[in-house]
Amino acid sequence: MDLKRTVHVSSPQGIRWKGRFLYYVNVRENTGFIPSEHTASSRDKRPLGVFVEIEVSIKSPSSP
């Protein structure tokens, strides 16, 4: 079960703090899943939500 989504933000407005910028990220999920209901060999009965991976790349203003 791979429901990967990618979101690109072109020019986020950060908050300056101690010489750096902070960004607020809000992630919501509609439904979770129980691993044992999706993988027959799994004995994991925990209800899980989402796994979030954030990758930051900085491009110069002249990059497309």
C-alpha positions in Angstrom: 0.0 0.0 0.0 2.0 3.0 -1.3 -0.1 6.2 -1.3 2.8 8.6 -1.9 2.0 12.2 -2.6 4.3 15.0 -3.4 3.6 18.7 -2.8 5.8 21.5 -4.2 5.7 24.9 -2.7 7.4 27.5 -4.8 7.9 30.5 -2.5 6.8 29.8 1.1 6.6 32.7 3.5 8.8 31.8 6.5 9.2 33.4 9.9 12.6 34.7 10.7 14.1 33.3 13.9 17.7 33.4 15.1 19.1 34.1 11.6 17.0 31.3 10.0 13.5 30.8 8.7 10.8 28.6 10.3 7.9 27.2 8.3 4.6 25.8 9.6 3.6 22.5 8.1 0.2 21.0 8.7 -0.5 17.4 7.7 -3.9 15.7 8.1 -5.0 12.2 7.3 -8.5 11.1 6.5 -8.1 7.4 7.5 -5.5 5.3 9.1 -4.8 1.6 8.5 -4.0 -1.5 10.5 -0.9 -3.3 9.0 -2.3 -6.9 9.6 -5.4 -6.0 7.4 -3.1 -5.2 4.4 -0.3 -7.7 4.8 -1.3 -11.3 5.5 2.0 -12.1 7.3 1.8 -9.1 9.6 0.7 -9.6 13.3 0.7 -5.8 13.8 -2.8 -4.8 15.0 -1.9 -1.2 15.8 -4.0 1.5 14.1 -1.5 3.7 12.3 -1.9 7.1 10.7 0.7 8.5 8.3 4.4 8.6 7.7 5.6 12.0 6.6 9.0 12.7 5.0 10.0 16.3 4.3 12.7 17.0 1.8 13.9 20.6 1.3 15.7 21.8 -1.8 16.7 25.3 -2.4 16.9 26.6 -5.9 18.3 29.9 -7.1 15.6 32.4 -8.4 16.8 31.8 -12.0 16.1 28.0 -11.8 12.8 26.8 -13.4 
